[in-house]
Amino acid sequence: MRFRGKTIWVSGGAGFIGSALVRHLLDDTEAFVVNIDKLTYAANLASIPQANGHARYVFAQVDICDGAALRGLFDRHRPDTIMNLAAETHVDRSIDGPAEFIQTNIVGTFVLLQETLRYWRSLDGPARGAFRLLHVSTDEVYGSLGSGGLFTEASPYAPNSPYSASKASSDHLVRAWRETYELPTIVTNCSNNYGPYQFPEKLIPHMIIKGLAEEPLPVYGDGMNTRDWLFVEDHARALSLVAEHGRVGETYNVGGRNERTNIDVVKTICDLLDRLEPSARGSRQRLISYVPDRPGHDRRYAIDAGKLEAALGWRARENFETGLEKTVQWYTENRAWWQSIRQRGYEAKRVGLGGVGEV
């Protein structure tokens, strides 16, 4: 069985992708999982239902910016692998409030690297040689594509939002700690994730929940911005493969080969909702409304995952149609999960309209 006798840290393990990774590690491997999360507004431990009482699971409420707390965790739970997914991720929020993104995504990565380096240097030969730190990033660091082409691992960085700039910075730090201190790191850059347990502010769950409530479905600009969609459980499998078999110092792009325009995504959600929960008022496409675009909205992203596929044999199991149907059905059948988020104060109001942001 994979990862038998190994301890894996997942920082940001109560977030959307992090919780999918923790579920995968608990269900499909024998790893002992330490979930490290500071529990921001978007974190939700209910996204890991099998964790309750699990013998191979520990949760630690720790901010990766807190070096002393991390040092204590290293003493208690000595990891063989660290998978860093701790990050602020919502582009719109980064426009209005960039400071949190700078603090967590850049300063937090720096602190984690420093404490990991201290720990790694304390290991003996075999343990030191086997140790890995996998840093999980985004395709948004590459900027915006034209109408053709794909992002590869050699694509130049050209971030356009405070969020993507903060993630680009963290990627550069990870590379520098590898080159300067020989810390055994690997980086992955993924396309847009979707699936069960995604926080309602993101496009797909936002549209599902609003569609169920028969509320207007706001589409930015002309709706033709294009993304490559990746089912989150496929991403979790890719991350565990990279952590297990990826080469130190390498970058691997993870994408689903599922390009769709935003308007096509929204229309498909409407059609699925109409089939799963028909409305007496007719097709939910009538709810679509176009709203002003957000500042610096990248036009197109698309990932070439060929390196990952060839090197590690990974393939996405879900195409966009199968993955989206599973996702819409999950939100219709698990209302208690997202309704509890609303009850604790989340408001589905628009942010990221280009305010100055805090300093």
N, C-alpha and C positions, 0 to 999 in steps of 0.2 A: 504493500500500500504506500502511496506517495507521502513523503514528509514524515515517515514514522520516526518518532523520537526527536523531532525538530520543533523548536519554538519559533513561531512567526509573529512579529508585531505588525499590526495593521493600524497605522495612524489615520485618523479620520474614518474609523470603522463604523461610526453611527450615521454617516452620510449615505447618499444614494449609492454610489459605486462602491464605497467601502463596505457597506452592509451586504451588498451582493457578493463581494469577495469573501467576507466572513462566513456567510451562509455556505458558499461553495467550499471553503476550507473545512468547515465543520461537517458538511454532508459527504464530501467526496475525497477527503484526505484524512490522514491521521495526525495532522499538525496540532500542536497546542497553540491556541490563538490568544494573543493579548491584544484586546481592542482598546486603543488609546484615542480618546476624543474629549474635547472640552465642552461638548454639548451646546453648540450655538443654536440659533432659532431653527436651522434646517436639519439638525441632527435628530434621530429618533431611534431609540433602542428597541422600540416595538417592531422595527424593521428586521429584527433578528429573532423571530419567535422561538427557534430551537435553542437559543443560547441559555434560556432559563434553566439553571441547574446542570448545565452541560459540564462534564468532567474535564473537557479539553478547552475550556473558555474562561477567560478572566477579563473583566472590564476595569479600566482605570480612567477616571475623569481627570485628564491632564492636558494642559495647553502645551503644544510643542515649542512655544516661546519660553517656557519655564525650564531652564537648564537644570536647576537643582532637582526639580521633580523628575525629569527624565533620568538624571543620574541615579536617583533612588530606584526607578523602575529597572534600570540596567542591573543594579545590584540584586533585585528580587527575581526578575524574569529575564534571564540571560538569553537573548535572541540569537538564532542562527541566521535569520533573515528579517530584514525590515522592509515593509512595503508602505511607502509614504503617500497617502492620499489626503492628508490634512490640508485643506485649502478652502478659502472663500471662492465661490465659483460663478455667481450670477452676474453676468455682464452688466445688466441694467443697474444693479446695486453698486457696481464698481464706478459707474459714472457719477452717481450722487454722493457716494462715500468711499473714495479710494483708500483712505488711511487704513481701514481694516484689512484690505487686500495687500497693502504693502507690508503691514505688520505680520500677518499670518503667513502669506505666501513667500515673502522674501526673508524677513527676519526669522520667522519660524523655521524655514528650511535651513538657514544658517546655523541656528542653535542646534537643530537636530543633527546636522552634519558634524558640528564640533563635538557634541556628546557621543555621537556614534564613532567618530575617529578616536576619541579617548578610550572608549570601550574596545574597539577593534585592536588597538595597539596593545591592550592588556591580554589578548587571547594568545594561546599557545599555537604552535605551527599548524596542525591539521584544522583546528577550529578557525584560525585566522584565514587559512586558505579557502575554506568552504563558505565563509561569511559573504552575504550579499546585501546591498541596499538598493532596492528598486524604487525609483522616483517616478510617480505617475503624473503625466502632464497632458497637454491638449494640443490639437491641431491648430488652435487659434494663434499660437505663437508664430505661425508661418504667414499670418496676414490673410489677404484676400486673393483668391484666384480669379483669373479671367474666365472666359467661357469654356476654355479647354485646359487640359493638363491635370496632373495630380500632384499632391504633396508627397515627396519622398523624404527619407531620412537626411538627404543632402540639401533639401530646400533651405534657402536662407531665412533667417528669422526677420519678421517685419510686423510686430504686434501693433494693433491699432486701438485697443481699448485699455483702460487701466487694469482690468482683469488679465488680459493676455500679456500685457507688459510685465505684470508681476509674476506670471507663470514663466515667461521667457527668462526673467531674471533668476528664478529659482533653478531652471534648467542649467543656466550658465554656471551657477554656484556648484551644482552637483558635478558638472564636467570638470570644473577647476579643482575640486577636492580630489577627484580621480587623478588628474594630471599632476597636481602638485604634491599631494600626500599619499597617492596610490591607494586611496580608499576604494574598495571594490564596488563600484556603482554601475547601475544600468538605468536607462531612461526609456519610458514609453510615451508616445504621443497619440492620443485617441481622437476619434471623431465624436460627433454628438451621440450621447447615450440616451436610451429611453427604456422603459420597462416598469414593472411593479415597484412600489415603494418610492417613487420619485416625488420630491417636494412639489407642492402644487404651483409654485411660481414659474416652473419651467413650461415650455410651450405645450408639449403633448398632454401632461396631466391638467394643465390650466384649461385647455380647450375641452377635454373630456368632462371635467367637473362643471364648467360653464354650460356645456351642451346638455348635460343631465338636468341642469337647473333652468334650461330654456332662457339663458342670458345671452347678451350679445357676445360674439366671438371676434375680438379685436385682432386684425392682421396688420402688421407693420408695413408701411409703404405700399408698394404694388404687389407684395406677396411673392415676388419672384426670387427672393434670396434663397440660396440653395445650400443644403447641408447633406452630409453623408451620415446616415443613421446606423447606429450600432446597438444591438440589443444588449442590455447590461449583463445578462448572464453569459453571453458569448465573450464579453470583455473580461469578466471575472476569470473565465477559463484561460484566456490569453495571458492574463497577468500571472497566474500561478505557473503556467508553462515557462514564461520568461524568467520568473524567479528561480525555477528549478533548472532550466537548461540554457538560459540566455548567456551570451558571452559578456564578461566584464568589459566595461568601456563602450559597449554598443548602445545604439538607439534603435528601437523597434516601433514602427507606426502600426496602429491597430485601427482598422476601419471595416465597415460592413459591406462596402461596395453597393450602397443603397442611396444614391443621390435622389433627393426630392426637393421641389420648391416648397416653401412654407405654405402657400395656398393649397398645393396638392395634399400636403399633410393634413391640413385642417378639413378639407373636403372629404378626405378618406375617413377621418374620425367621425365626421357627420354621418356618413353613409353607414359606418359600423354601428353607431349609436342608434340610427334609424332601424337597423335590422335587429339589434339586441334588445332595445327598449323603444319601440315605436312611439312617436308622439302624435296625439290627436290633432295637433296643429300643422302637421305635414313635415316635409324634409327640414332637417336642422340647418341645411345650407342657407336657409333664409335668415339665419342669425348672424352670418358673416358680415363684418363691417371693417372697412379700411380706415386706419388711424395713422397720424403722422409717424414717419420712421424715426428710429432712435439715432442719436448722433454716432457717426463712425461705424455704421452697420455694415460689416463685411458682406460682400455680395455672394461669394461662393467658397465653400470648402469641399475638398474631396481627397481621400487618402488612398495611396497605393500601399496596400498591406502585403505586397509580394515578398518582401524580405522575411517577415514573420511566417508567412505561409510556407516558404521554401525551407527556411532554417529549422523551424520547430514543428512543422506539420499542422499548424492551427488552421481551422476553417470556421467561419461563422455558420452556426447551425440554423439560425433564423434569417429568412429574408424579411424585407420590410412588411410585406403583407401578413405573414404568419406572426411576426413579432408584434406588430401593432394590434392585430386582433386579440392576441393573448393579453396585451396591455390594457386595451379598452375593457375587455371582459373582467380583468382583475379589478379595475377601478369601480366597475358596476357592482361587483360582488363583495368588495371590501370597503364599503362606505365608512364604516366605523374608524378605519385607519386615518383617512383624510379628514373626516368630520372632526376628529379629536384635535387635529392641527388647527382647524378653524376655531374650535372652542377655546383653545389656549391663547387666542389673540391674533392669529395671522389674518391679515386683510388682503384680499386679492385686488389691490389697487396698483395703478401703474407707477413705476419709478423709472429713473434713467432718462429724464427728459432734457438733460443737459445743464442741470444746476452746477454751480461752482464746486460744490462738494466741500467737506470739512478740511481744514488744514491743521 
